[in-house]
């Protein structure tokens, strides 16, 4: 046979494009339009119903960026259409952008009840099936003029309503009543499924040729000038090839409807409320026509929004959950970033997510669902299992720049040894459409085939929402059992996980440690004020809960602020979403985040002040310590006078001078520069304002590498290949400017309790003032930094070349730490050229370590640095960036933060001092001296949170963990008498009684073990 396949395929493509798809809708009549342009922010449908509408013509421009217009669409179904399937087809001016990244809308009926959303791939609104003829149509469309912001990563003012301008973005293109030619519609789907499958089959497969010839026969039967009249006959020509069953060994796809909705990204939070409503309305409507649909939906926050703003849709969701069409998944408040949230915050993400799903929908979720976050902390497996979670899902590591993950289904082992069964869908997307290319890729790509036979495919339009469509459901029906294709079964993710674990769990490989994404490394740094706001809020919440608990135990008249703390926690958790905390959202989102964090911090300060006042009896000032470690530290009393105080862990002490040790902080100006000395460290600041020497007097050794100078600010060009806010690409290391010139270097405090050198530098259009602070009785050297940052596409780092031969770095993560090699022996090692750490990062050789602490950021890099005498290690903290997309003015302006050098430290020292830097001692009037509210009794046991139980029963909940990577046995003592002590899960549900002795609760911990105790006061 002559090979005419290219000609047949070209004939098919042209017929489908020119004749078949356009014939899906037959007769049309236009709807009459009128409009009300909403002044300002969106309003409820009830208000839109009361508005005055003006006539509106097709083709008229509408929609300045971020505005809302309400359109009335009215008409009558022609009587001649009786017995036909009639739909309203609406196009408010859709562009070539995908769903969720342009205009979109929610259609309501005449009473304002939501019907369904519309977007470029889902334009229809059901009217009648079948029609009687003569029906009145009265619809109300809430149309959002959302702009397309991310265009080739070019800077744009469209990312904030304050700068976007008022030029209309869209022209209303169409609003018709139309007859859906169902035979044509089904023919289109038949052809798409078969032609897509055909193109994925090898050219030497008979099945490929059979499909081609069946499609050719279909074309012969189809009259392109009468597609509706011949579509049924054409479908008959395809019936045989569509009926051929899949091979018994075919890969099994478990498909779950999905609509990834970024809680904020290229749109503000308020728009996500509406995106969720549109998508959820679509899904509940779709389930009425396709009872096999199962929609997997995460993010309790979005459910809560819909419950508040759209009660009709909320009732439909609850019904869909009961019917099995809707599967709440994810177990978290939002799909958060999975690197930077603090340990307690990550626990609360799971607590609030699981509790919402259980209380509101009667579902206990069993999986973590994070398909789009930018890497995953190795603390996750333990947190998941402690909350009753069995499974973990992501696909983001398919984006790795360098290394391919060796598994798709595996056990993920965390830092404590806990394992969770994990799946990365080999389809490599969470927005699948059942295209033949996707399914073929899922099978070919699946790394575990041969032992495992199934994978998960989340399908539906996502990122900006949209969800599954009826076309996707129709394709799934055809793909259920089709020769040459994987078998497709729509089912809940829990059914997939249970089957996959049963089939493969005993043989599945193990991945130990963090799941590092080899991309988007700059998200540890971008939008510094968002990150600082998160860090500060997390620690203020810790403080507020501790002192509110102490006040509730001490005073019967004090009312614990359950509602306020719950609301604030949910606000902070929302802002940990994986495009807010990472800094990858538009300017509007981050502007609002800064404002929100300011309100949160003010409110938390008020809660703490009220609680401390409830403890007080009047009198002198006191110092309170929220850290779980005793502090001997210099604080500022009235008028800024320094005082050395000793304060117990989780307790309070009078503001009075402690005994000043010999060798208190002093300073002198010498030939080598300004010398600071407190008997623990001797620091030399040279004429350039750099650290020429940091000598650890306890160890008798120099901390800085020979020839190196510490706190060297380095400026690099920062031009990633794409993803400006997200990425820092390796080539940035090829060029840098060392900021050695100083405007001034001045000794501003000489001791005895504190010595301070102030250094001022100017560079480009920016100015930085740093105070190098050495305090009495402290081996911590602080660098208090104030920056007016006005650079463009540059990254600022602070470098510390250390005379430490470190084979690995140790970085704090949630509830512990991780080790990473300092060498680049493998591609996996080399890819970690920018890494994440929380409050500290430590490098060490046997017997000696040095840590770099910070109070607000997360990005670091560590490299091996040869010098004349051997090998050292350079640790750098990434301070600021200045990308232009999606926020063209990212990080510009004033910043204030502190980082610190801690020589001669163990891991427990780093934990203690990292907490101290982030939990400054608080001076408060009238608080009586008090010992620790709870006391762990061992330096490696770190108390993470102290609070009252969420069920309001009056029990005290203490969460603690082993922080040094060792085994520990200790006794937890309390300042209040105990009646009962129980071990609980993360959700404070009792598991078993805690062991008691005469002094308190016996605590036995494995390395990095997290323990939650529920203590009933006597």
ZAMARGU-4260 file (C-alpha; in steps of 0.2 Angstrom, whole numbers, plus 5000, padded with zeros to 4 digits):
<rodrens>
0) 5000/5000/5000 | 5006/5017/4996 | 5010/5028/5011 | 4997/5042/5011 | 4996/5045/5030
5) 5002/5063/5029 | 4989/5067/5017 | 4975/5058/5027 | 4980/5066/5043 | 4981/5084/5035
10) 4963/5081/5028 | 4957/5076/5045 | 4965/5091/5053 | 4957/5103/5041 | 4940/5095/5041
15) 4940/5096/5060 | 4946/5114/5061 | 4936/5121/5047 | 4920/5111/5047 | 4916/5100/5061
20) 4920/5110/5077 | 4911/5126/5070 | 4896/5115/5067 | 4894/5110/5085 | 4882/5124/5087
25) 4868/5126/5074 | 4855/5140/5074 | 4858/5155/5085 | 4849/5170/5090 | 4857/5185/5100
30) 4852/5189/5117 | 4849/5207/5122 | 4862/5214/5133 | 4862/5228/5147 | 4875/5232/5159
35) 4879/5240/5176 | 4898/5244/5179 | 4902/5241/5197 | 4910/5256/5205 | 4925/5250/5215
40) 4927/5233/5222 | 4915/5218/5218 | 4898/5217/5226 | 4886/5203/5230 | 4873/5198/5218
45) 4859/5205/5229 | 4866/5222/5226 | 4868/5219/5208 | 4850/5214/5206 | 4845/5231/5214
50) 4856/5241/5201 | 4850/5251/5186 | 4856/5243/5170 | 4859/5252/5153 | 4858/5245/5136
55) 4874/5237/5129 | 4879/5233/5111 | 4891/5219/5106 | 4908/5225/5101 | 4908/5239/5115
60) 4924/5240/5125 | 4922/5236/5144 | 4932/5232/5159 | 4946/5243/5165 | 4959/5232/5174
65) 4952/5223/5189 | 4935/5230/5187 | 4918/5221/5187 | 4903/5223/5176 | 4886/5215/5178
70) 4878/5210/5162 | 4859/5206/5160 | 4857/5193/5146 | 4839/5191/5140 | 4830/5182/5126
75) 4817/5169/5122 | 4820/5152/5115 | 4812/5151/5097 | 4797/5139/5097 | 4805/5130/5082
80) 4819/5124/5093 | 4807/5113/5103 | 4815/5096/5107 | 4832/5103/5104 | 4846/5105/5117
85) 4847/5124/5119 | 4862/5134/5128 | 4867/5151/5130 | 4884/5154/5123 | 4894/5169/5130
90) 4910/5177/5125 | 4914/5193/5134 | 4930/5195/5124 | 4940/5181/5128 | 4958/5182/5122
95) 4971/5169/5118 | 4976/5167/5136 | 4971/5152/5145 | 4957/5150/5158 | 4960/5160/5174
100) 4972/5172/5166 | 4960/5184/5158 | 4941/5189/5158 | 4930/5177/5167 | 4913/5177/5175
105) 4900/5169/5185 | 4882/5167/5178 | 4867/5169/5189 | 4849/5166/5186 | 4836/5180/5187
110) 4835/5178/5206 | 4854/5180/5208 | 4857/5161/5212 | 4874/5156/5204 | 4872/5144/5189
115) 4890/5141/5183 | 4906/5150/5178 | 4912/5154/5161 | 4929/5155/5154 | 4937/5152/5137
120) 4935/5133/5137 | 4918/5133/5145 | 4907/5146/5137 | 4890/5138/5138 | 4876/5140/5151
125) 4862/5127/5150 | 4845/5133/5145 | 4834/5118/5141 | 4837/5100/5136 | 4825/5097/5128
130) 4817/5114/5125 | 4799/5116/5124 | 4801/5132/5114 | 4796/5149/5120 | 4805/5149/5136
135) 4811/5165/5143 | 4829/5167/5147 | 4835/5180/5160 | 4853/5178/5166 | 4865/5189/5176
140) 4883/5188/5172 | 4896/5195/5184 | 4911/5198/5173 | 4928/5201/5180 | 4940/5211/5169
145) 4956/5203/5175 | 4971/5207/5165 | 4984/5195/5159 | 5000/5200/5169 | 5013/5187/5165
150) 5018/5190/5147 | 5036/5185/5144 | 5040/5191/5161 | 5040/5209/5155 | 5037/5223/5169
155) 5020/5229/5169 | 5009/5241/5180 | 4994/5229/5178 | 4998/5220/5194 | 4990/5233/5205
160) 4974/5241/5204 | 4983/5257/5210 | 4994/5258/5194 | 4984/5247/5181 | 4975/5262/5173
165) 4957/5263/5167 | 4958/5258/5149 | 4945/5245/5145 | 4954/5228/5141 | 4940/5218/5132
170) 4926/5220/5119 | 4910/5209/5122 | 4911/5197/5107 | 4895/5186/5108 | 4880/5182/5118
175) 4868/5170/5110 | 4855/5157/5112 | 4861/5142/5102 | 4856/5124/5098 | 4869/5111/5102
180) 4871/5098/5088 | 4874/5084/5100 | 4879/5072/5086 | 4892/5084/5080 | 4898/5087/5097
185) 4901/5069/5100 | 4909/5066/5084 | 4921/5080/5088 | 4926/5071/5104 | 4927/5054/5095
190) 4939/5061/5082 | 4950/5070/5095 | 4952/5054/5106 | 4956/5043/5091 | 4967/5055/5082
195) 4977/5060/5098 | 4979/5041/5102 | 4984/5037/5084 | 4998/5050/5085 | 5006/5043/5100
200) 5006/5025/5094 | 5022/5019/5086 | 5022/5020/5067 | 5024/5001/5065 | 5009/4997/5076
205) 4994/4990/5067 | 4983/4999/5079 | 4989/5016/5073 | 4985/5011/5055 | 4968/5004/5059
210) 4963/5021/5068 | 4969/5031/5053 | 4959/5021/5041 | 4944/5022/5052 | 4946/5041/5052
215) 4947/5041/5033 | 4931/5031/5032 | 4923/5043/5044 | 4928/5058/5032 | 4921/5049/5017
220) 4904/5047/5026 | 4904/5065/5032 | 4897/5078/5021 | 4907/5094/5025 | 4892/5105/5019
225) 4880/5096/5030 | 4890/5090/5045 | 4874/5090/5057 | 4865/5079/5045 | 4879/5066/5042
230) 4888/5066/5059 | 4878/5051/5065 | 4883/5041/5050 | 4901/5047/5052 | 4901/5041/5070
235) 4896/5024/5065 | 4912/5022/5055 | 4922/5025/5071 | 4912/5013/5083 | 4922/4998/5080
240) 4939/5006/5084 | 4932/5015/5099 | 4925/4998/5105 | 4942/4989/5105 | 4947/4985/5123
245) 4963/4989/5131 | 4976/4976/5134 | 4976/4967/5151 | 4993/4975/5154 | 4988/4992/5150
250) 4994/5006/5162 | 4980/5010/5174 | 4976/5029/5177 | 4966/5034/5192 | 4959/5051/5186
255) 4952/5064/5198 | 4944/5081/5193 | 4955/5095/5199 | 4956/5114/5198 | 4972/5121/5206
260) 4967/5138/5211 | 4981/5149/5217 | 4975/5158/5233 | 4984/5173/5226 | 4996/5175/5212
265) 4993/5185/5197 | 4977/5191/5205 | 4973/5198/5223 | 4965/5188/5237 | 4948/5195/5234
270) 4948/5188/5216 | 4952/5171/5222 | 4936/5171/5232 | 4927/5173/5216 | 4938/5161/5206
275) 4934/5148/5219 | 4915/5152/5217 | 4915/5151/5198 | 4925/5134/5198 | 4915/5126/5212
280) 4898/5131/5203 | 4905/5123/5187 | 4909/5107/5196 | 4893/5105/5205 | 4883/5108/5189
285) 4894/5096/5180 | 4891/5082/5192 | 4873/5083/5189 | 4876/5078/5171 | 4891/5066/5174
290) 4887/5056/5190 | 4904/5047/5189 | 4913/5064/5192 | 4925/5064/5207 | 4932/5081/5210
295) 4947/5082/5222 | 4948/5099/5230 | 4961/5105/5243 | 4963/5122/5253 | 4950/5123/5267
300) 4952/5142/5266 | 4944/5142/5249 | 4929/5132/5255 | 4928/5144/5270 | 4927/5159/5257
305) 4913/5150/5247 | 4903/5146/5263 | 4904/5164/5268 | 4901/5172/5251 | 4891/5160/5241
310) 4879/5150/5252 | 4870/5142/5237 | 4886/5135/5230 | 4891/5129/5248 | 4875/5119/5249
315) 4879/5111/5233 | 4896/5106/5238 | 4890/5098/5254 | 4877/5088/5243 | 4891/5083/5231
320) 4902/5077/5245 | 4888/5066/5252 | 4885/5059/5234 | 4903/5055/5232 | 4906/5068/5217
325) 4917/5079/5228 | 4932/5073/5237 | 4940/5085/5250 | 4959/5082/5249 | 4975/5090/5256
330) 4972/5091/5274 | 4979/5109/5275 | 4972/5127/5277 | 4980/5132/5260 | 4993/5124/5248
335) 5007/5133/5257 | 5025/5135/5253 | 5033/5119/5260 | 5050/5127/5264 | 5048/5143/5274
340) 5033/5141/5286 | 5039/5138/5304 | 5037/5121/5312 | 5022/5126/5322 | 5014/5135/5307
345) 5016/5120/5296 | 5008/5110/5310 | 4993/5122/5311 | 4991/5122/5292 | 4987/5103/5294
350) 4977/5106/5310 | 4966/5119/5303 | 4964/5111/5287 | 4959/5094/5293 | 4948/5101/5307
355) 4938/5111/5294 | 4935/5096/5283 | 4930/5085/5297 | 4918/5098/5306 | 4911/5106/5290
360) 4910/5091/5278 | 4912/5076/5289 | 4927/5070/5280 | 4944/5065/5288 | 4957/5069/5274
365) 4971/5056/5273 | 4983/5065/5261 | 4994/5080/5259 | 4991/5087/5242 | 5004/5100/5237
370) 5006/5099/5218 | 5013/5116/5215 | 5024/5121/5230 | 5043/5124/5227 | 5051/5110/5236
375) 5046/5101/5252 | 5054/5100/5269 | 5060/5084/5277 | 5049/5088/5292 | 5033/5084/5282
380) 5032/5065/5284 | 5032/5066/5303 | 5019/5080/5303 | 5008/5071/5291 | 5008/5055/5301
385) 5005/5064/5318 | 4990/5071/5310 | 4983/5054/5304 | 4989/5057/5286 | 4994/5042/5276
390) 4999/5049/5259 | 5008/5063/5250 | 5006/5070/5233 | 5016/5082/5222 | 5022/5084/5204
395) 5032/5099/5206 | 5049/5091/5205 | 5046/5086/5187 | 5051/5104/5184 | 5069/5101/5190
400) 5082/5109/5180 | 5096/5096/5182 | 5091/5079/5189 | 5076/5068/5186 | 5068/5061/5202
405) 5071/5042/5200 | 5054/5037/5207 | 5036/5042/5205 | 5029/5031/5219 | 5039/5029/5234
410) 5041/5030/5253 | 5047/5047/5258 | 5057/5047/5274 | 5058/5062/5285 | 5072/5068/5297
415) 5066/5058/5311 | 5064/5042/5301 | 5045/5043/5298 | 5039/5037/5281 | 5024/5042/5271
420) 5018/5034/5255 | 5021/5047/5241 | 5016/5049/5223 | 5022/5060/5209 | 5010/5059/5195
425) 5020/5054/5180 | 5008/5064/5169 | 5019/5079/5175 | 5004/5091/5177 | 4990/5094/5189
430) 4980/5102/5174 | 4978/5087/5163 | 4964/5087/5149 | 4965/5069/5144 | 4974/5073/5128
435) 4982/5057/5121 | 4999/5065/5122 | 4997/5067/5141 | 4991/5049/5144 | 5005/5042/5133
440) 5018/5052/5143 | 5011/5046/5159 | 5014/5028/5154 | 5031/5031/5146 | 5037/5042/5160
445) 5032/5031/5174 | 5048/5026/5183 | 5040/5012/5193 | 5032/5001/5179 | 5036/4983/5180
450) 5032/4983/5198 | 5018/4996/5199 | 5004/4997/5187 | 4995/5013/5191 | 4997/5032/5192
455) 4986/5047/5196 | 4980/5060/5184 | 4972/5076/5191 | 4962/5083/5176 | 4954/5101/5174
460) 4959/5118/5170 | 4969/5126/5184 | 4981/5138/5192 | 4968/5152/5189 | 4954/5139/5192
465) 4941/5133/5180 | 4941/5114/5184 | 4935/5099/5173 | 4924/5102/5158 | 4910/5091/5150
470) 4922/5087/5136 | 4935/5080/5148 | 4922/5069/5156 | 4917/5063/5138 | 4935/5059/5134
475) 4936/5049/5150 | 4922/5039/5145 | 4929/5034/5129 | 4946/5031/5137 | 4939/5019/5150
480) 4944/5004/5141 | 4952/5008/5124 | 4965/4998/5115 | 4982/5007/5114 | 4978/5019/5128
485) 4980/5017/5147 | 4964/5012/5156 | 4956/5028/5163 | 4945/5026/5179 | 4938/5041/5188
490) 4939/5039/5206 | 4944/5048/5222 | 4963/5050/5226 | 4960/5039/5242 | 4955/5025/5231
495) 4971/5027/5220 | 4982/5028/5235 | 4975/5013/5244 | 4977/5002/5228 | 4994/5009/5224
500) 5000/5006/5242 | 4993/4988/5243 | 5000/4984/5226 | 5018/4992/5228 | 5020/4997/5246
505) 5030/4982/5251 | 5042/4985/5237 | 5042/5003/5234 | 5059/5012/5236 | 5063/5025/5249
510) 5068/5043/5246 | 5076/5050/5262 | 5077/5069/5266 | 5071/5085/5259 | 5063/5085/5241
515) 5073/5100/5235 | 5066/5108/5219 | 5080/5112/5207 | 5071/5128/5202 | 5063/5144/5210
520) 5077/5145/5222 | 5075/5164/5224 | 5059/5162/5232 | 5069/5160/5248 | 5072/5179/5247
525) 5061/5188/5235 | 5049/5201/5243 | 5059/5202/5259 | 5045/5211/5269 | 5032/5198/5266
530) 5045/5185/5273 | 5049/5196/5287 | 5031/5199/5291 | 5028/5180/5291 | 5043/5177/5303
535) 5038/5190/5315 | 5020/5185/5315 | 5024/5167/5319 | 5035/5172/5334 | 5022/5185/5340
540) 5009/5171/5339 | 5020/5160/5350 | 5022/5174/5362 | 5003/5178/5363 | 4998/5160/5366
545) 5011/5157/5379 | 5006/5172/5390 | 4988/5170/5387 | 4989/5153/5393 | 4999/5159/5408
550) 4986/5172/5412 | 4972/5160/5410 | 4980/5149/5423 | 4984/5163/5435 | 4968/5173/5434
555) 4950/5167/5434 | 4945/5184/5427 | 4955/5183/5412 | 4947/5176/5396 | 4958/5167/5384
560) 4956/5174/5366 | 4951/5159/5357 | 4942/5167/5343 | 4955/5181/5340 | 4970/5168/5340
565) 4960/5157/5328 | 4957/5171/5316 | 4975/5178/5317 | 4982/5160/5314 | 4971/5158/5299
570) 4977/5175/5292 | 4995/5170/5294 | 4992/5153/5287 | 4983/5160/5272 | 4998/5172/5268
575) 5010/5156/5268 | 5002/5151/5252 | 5015/5146/5239 | 5014/5162/5229 | 5013/5174/5243
580) 5026/5169/5256 | 5038/5165/5241 | 5036/5182/5234 | 5030/5177/5217 | 5014/5187/5217
585) 5009/5203/5209 | 5012/5220/5218 | 4994/5221/5224 | 4996/5205/5234 | 5012/5210/5242
590) 5006/5227/5246 | 4991/5220/5255 | 5002/5207/5264 | 5012/5221/5271 | 4997/5230/5277
595) 4990/5214/5284 | 5006/5209/5294 | 5006/5226/5302 | 4988/5224/5308 | 4992/5206/5314
600) 5007/5212/5323 | 4998/5226/5332 | 4984/5215/5337 | 4996/5201/5344 | 5005/5214/5353
605) 4989/5220/5361 | 4984/5202/5366 | 5001/5199/5374 | 5000/5215/5383 | 4983/5211/5390
610) 4989/5194/5396 | 5004/5201/5404 | 4994/5214/5413 | 4983/5200/5420 | 4998/5192/5427
615) 5004/5209/5435 | 5002/5216/5453 | 5009/5233/5449 | 5026/5239/5453 | 5043/5239/5444
620) 5046/5234/5426 | 5050/5216/5422 | 5058/5207/5408 | 5048/5192/5400 | 5056/5178/5390
625) 5046/5168/5377 | 5060/5157/5373 | 5061/5140/5380 | 5079/5143/5386 | 5086/5154/5400
630) 5093/5170/5394 | 5107/5181/5401 | 5106/5196/5390 | 5107/5215/5388 | 5091/5224/5386
635) 5086/5242/5384 | 5078/5249/5399 | 5070/5266/5399 | 5078/5279/5388 | 5088/5266/5380
640) 5100/5262/5394 | 5107/5245/5393 | 5104/5232/5407 | 5111/5215/5409 | 5097/5203/5415
645) 5095/5185/5418 | 5077/5178/5414 | 5071/5160/5416 | 5064/5151/5401 | 5046/5154/5397
650) 5046/5166/5413 | 5049/5183/5419 | 5062/5192/5430 | 5063/5210/5437 | 5072/5223/5426
655) 5088/5224/5437 | 5106/5223/5433 | 5113/5205/5434 | 5131/5203/5440 | 5142/5210/5426
660) 5156/5197/5422 | 5174/5201/5421 | 5178/5206/5403 | 5162/5215/5399 | 5161/5223/5382
665) 5173/5236/5378 | 5180/5245/5363 | 5196/5254/5358 | 5203/5261/5342 | 5219/5254/5337
670) 5231/5253/5322 | 5221/5238/5315 | 5204/5247/5317 | 5191/5247/5330 | 5193/5232/5342
675) 5178/5226/5352 | 5181/5213/5366 | 5169/5205/5379 | 5180/5192/5385 | 5172/5179/5374
680) 5175/5187/5357 | 5188/5199/5351 | 5182/5208/5335 | 5192/5219/5323 | 5182/5231/5312
685) 5194/5238/5299 | 5194/5255/5290 | 5182/5248/5277 | 5170/5243/5290 | 5173/5225/5287
690) 5177/5211/5300 | 5196/5209/5299 | 5196/5197/5313 | 5184/5188/5324 | 5194/5178/5337
695) 5185/5166/5348 | 5194/5169/5365 | 5186/5153/5373 | 5193/5142/5359 | 5209/5152/5356
700) 5206/5152/5337 | 5202/5164/5323 | 5185/5162/5316 | 5188/5170/5299 | 5198/5162/5285
705) 5216/5169/5282 | 5215/5184/5270 | 5196/5184/5272 | 5185/5198/5279 | 5168/5195/5286
710) 5152/5203/5283 | 5157/5207/5266 | 5142/5214/5256 | 5142/5207/5238 | 5131/5213/5224
715) 5128/5202/5209 | 5118/5205/5193 | 5102/5195/5194 | 5095/5190/5177 | 5087/5173/5177
720) 5082/5166/5161 | 5064/5167/5165 | 5053/5167/5181 | 5061/5183/5187 | 5053/5183/5205
725) 5056/5164/5207 | 5073/5160/5200 | 5091/5164/5204 | 5101/5155/5190 | 5119/5149/5193
730) 5126/5161/5181 | 5124/5175/5193 | 5139/5169/5202 | 5150/5173/5187 | 5150/5192/5191
735) 5150/5202/5207 | 5155/5218/5215 | 5162/5218/5233 | 5155/5233/5242 | 5171/5237/5252
740) 5170/5256/5251 | 5162/5264/5267 | 5155/5282/5269 | 5159/5281/5287 | 5165/5269/5301
745) 5161/5275/5318 | 5162/5268/5336 | 5145/5274/5343 | 5145/5264/5360 | 5160/5258/5370
750) 5153/5247/5383 | 5154/5240/5396 | 5137/5231/5392 | 5137/5234/5374 | 5149/5240/5360
755) 5143/5246/5344 | 5152/5251/5327 | 5141/5260/5314 | 5146/5258/5296 | 5137/5267/5282
760) 5139/5263/5263 | 5132/5270/5247 | 5131/5260/5231 | 5122/5263/5215 | 5106/5272/5221
765) 5106/5263/5238 | 5112/5266/5255 | 5115/5254/5269 | 5118/5257/5288 | 5124/5243/5298
770) 5128/5242/5317 | 5140/5229/5322 | 5135/5225/5340 | 5144/5215/5353 | 5136/5213/5370
775) 5142/5208/5387 | 5141/5189/5391 | 5137/5185/5373 | 5146/5176/5360 | 5134/5182/5347
780) 5140/5196/5335 | 5124/5205/5328 | 5124/5215/5312 | 5108/5227/5313 | 5105/5232/5296
785) 5095/5247/5288 | 5094/5247/5269 | 5087/5260/5257 | 5086/5248/5243 | 5085/5256/5225
790) 5093/5243/5214 | 5087/5235/5198 | 5089/5216/5195 | 5103/5214/5207 | 5105/5202/5222
795) 5113/5207/5238 | 5123/5195/5249 | 5132/5195/5265 | 5148/5184/5265 | 5157/5176/5279
800) 5173/5167/5274 | 5176/5155/5289 | 5191/5145/5294 | 5181/5129/5296 | 5184/5114/5286
805) 5166/5108/5284 | 5160/5093/5274 | 5142/5098/5276 | 5131/5113/5281 | 5118/5111/5294
810) 5102/5121/5292 | 5087/5123/5303 | 5071/5117/5296 | 5054/5114/5305 | 5057/5104/5321
815) 5075/5100/5317 | 5088/5102/5304 | 5095/5095/5288 | 5113/5092/5282 | 5119/5096/5265
820) 5136/5093/5257 | 5147/5108/5254 | 5155/5099/5239 | 5148/5098/5222 | 5153/5080/5218
825) 5136/5075/5210 | 5123/5084/5200 | 5112/5083/5215 | 5124/5092/5226 | 5129/5105/5212
830) 5110/5109/5210 | 5109/5115/5228 | 5119/5131/5225 | 5105/5141/5234 | 5097/5133/5250
835) 5084/5137/5263 | 5087/5139/5281 | 5076/5145/5295 | 5084/5155/5310 | 5101/5147/5308
840) 5114/5139/5297 | 5129/5131/5304 | 5145/5124/5297 | 5157/5114/5308 | 5173/5103/5308
845) 5175/5090/5322 | 5176/5100/5339 | 5171/5117/5332 | 5156/5125/5323 | 5150/5142/5318
850) 5133/5148/5314 | 5125/5162/5304 | 5108/5168/5312 | 5095/5179/5305 | 5078/5186/5310
855) 5069/5187/5293 | 5075/5178/5278 | 5079/5161/5271 | 5091/5161/5256 | 5109/5155/5259
860) 5123/5148/5249 | 5138/5138/5256 | 5154/5134/5247 | 5171/5127/5250 | 5185/5140/5250
865) 5203/5135/5249 | 5215/5147/5257 | 5234/5147/5260 | 5233/5137/5275 | 5220/5124/5270
870) 5202/5123/5267 | 5188/5135/5273 | 5170/5137/5271 | 5161/5153/5265 | 5143/5155/5271
875) 5133/5169/5263 | 5116/5175/5268 | 5105/5182/5253 | 5098/5198/5259 | 5088/5207/5245
880) 5083/5205/5227 | 5076/5217/5214 | 5067/5207/5200 | 5054/5216/5189 | 5041/5203/5186
885) 5027/5200/5191 | 5030/5215/5203 | 5040/5228/5194 | 5046/5237/5210 | 5050/5221/5220
890) 5058/5225/5237 | 5062/5243/5233 | 5062/5254/5248 | 5067/5253/5266 | 5072/5237/5275
895) 5077/5234/5293 | 5083/5217/5299 | 5097/5208/5309 | 5108/5194/5306 | 5122/5187/5317
900) 5138/5177/5318 | 5139/5164/5332 | 5156/5157/5334 | 5161/5141/5343 | 5143/5135/5344
905) 5135/5118/5345 | 5118/5114/5337 | 5109/5117/5353 | 5118/5134/5355 | 5112/5138/5337
910) 5094/5133/5342 | 5095/5143/5358 | 5102/5159/5350 | 5091/5158/5334 | 5076/5158/5345
915) 5084/5172/5356 | 5086/5183/5340 | 5069/5180/5334 | 5060/5181/5351 | 5068/5197/5359
920) 5066/5200/5377 | 5050/5210/5381 | 5050/5224/5395 | 5033/5225/5403 | 5027/5234/5418
925) 5021/5226/5434 | 5024/5207/5429 | 5029/5198/5444 | 5045/5187/5444 | 5040/5169/5438
930) 5049/5153/5434 | 5046/5143/5418 | 5027/5140/5414 | 5034/5123/5408 | 5052/5117/5408
935) 5059/5104/5397 | 5074/5100/5408 | 5086/5096/5393 | 5095/5108/5381 | 5090/5097/5366
940) 5072/5097/5370 | 5064/5113/5363 | 5047/5118/5368 | 5038/5124/5352 | 5021/5130/5358
945) 5011/5132/5374 | 4993/5135/5372 | 4976/5131/5379 | 4967/5116/5370 | 4956/5121/5355
950) 4941/5112/5362 | 4941/5125/5376 | 4941/5112/5390 | 4954/5121/5399 | 4968/5109/5396
955) 4986/5115/5392 | 4994/5109/5376 | 5013/5109/5375 | 5021/5104/5359 | 5040/5100/5360
960) 5053/5091/5350 | 5071/5085/5350 | 5081/5098/5341 | 5099/5091/5342 | 5097/5074/5332
965) 5100/5064/5348 | 5090/5052/5359 | 5084/5061/5375 | 5075/5056/5391 | 5070/5071/5402
970) 5056/5076/5414 | 5044/5090/5409 | 5040/5101/5424 | 5025/5113/5425 | 5022/5128/5436
975) 5005/5122/5439 | 4999/5106/5447 | 4994/5092/5435 | 4979/5081/5437 | 4981/5071/5420
980) 4994/5071/5406 | 4990/5063/5389 | 5000/5061/5373 | 4990/5067/5358 | 4991/5069/5339
985) 4993/5086/5331 | 4974/5089/5332 | 4975/5087/5351 | 4966/5071/5350 | 4972/5059/5365
990) 4982/5044/5360 | 4987/5037/5376 | 4992/5042/5394 | 5009/5051/5396 | 5021/5043/5408
995) 5022/5052/5425 | 5035/5053/5439 | 5035/5063/5455 | 5041/5078/5447 | 5032/5079/5430
1000) 5029/5071/5414 | 5043/5059/5408 | 5048/5063/5390 | 5058/5050/5380 | 5062/5057/5362
1005) 5070/5049/5347 | 5080/5061/5336 | 5069/5075/5329 | 5054/5067/5337 | 5039/5079/5339
1010) 5028/5076/5355 | 5011/5084/5359 | 5006/5084/5377 | 4989/5088/5384 | 4990/5093/5402
1015) 4975/5094/5413 | 4978/5106/5428 | 4973/5100/5445
</rodrens>
